[in-house]
């Protein structure tokens, strides 16, 4: 069965002491839920040292090479040595503001797989695409161009986050029907490309204005295996309530 996951993406927020305070208050009392926080890279080390048991620390970004002359960049091996166990790939803010296209995202997927580094693969359609009724084709293309080249063995246990761009940071959460329809479609495509076993083993998270008030309803959808939370993960109590929504 797909692993249940609640992940908090802190983005470019919090200063050192705030990050230290926030992580102290994050507790995972659910044995069967994987909880991950993604602080700014500069704080991965202290957050990893200050975290409670059953909470993992991830990186919001990484470079595709392991070392070398790439001023300002951070490699998987460096991030891992600081305490990160998982990375985000393809977040819509990286796509929109840092020109990360499906080709580069595929290279990042390959770098993570080659280095045995877990990742959450993010996909999501902009408002214009949703309004044109083309969201299913759009997401299918993002998956086909950057993820579905993996073999069945590589795909088993992977994590996808569906995050409609129009819902991120806007307060306009997708309805549980909209989320379930897309998540069901994603699982069907995995089944078609791979098989039933693989489709059942991939976790599909929802992201986009998911908070302590709507998490329960979203997580109760049969194909929603958890959430990638932005704004609401910056408040310890709210984030713990989301974890406890299961
Ligand atoms: P949000 O962000 O919860 O603030 O909408 C989600 C995300 O970008 O992962």
Boltz pocket constraint, residues with backbone or C-beta under 6 A from the ligand:
constraints:
  - pocket:
      binder: B
      contacts: [[A, 9], [A, 163], [A, 167], [A, 168], [A, 169], [A, 170], [A, 171], [A, 207], [A, 208], [A, 209], [A, 210], [A, 228], [A, 229], [A, 230], [A, 231], [A, 232]]
      max_distance: 6.0
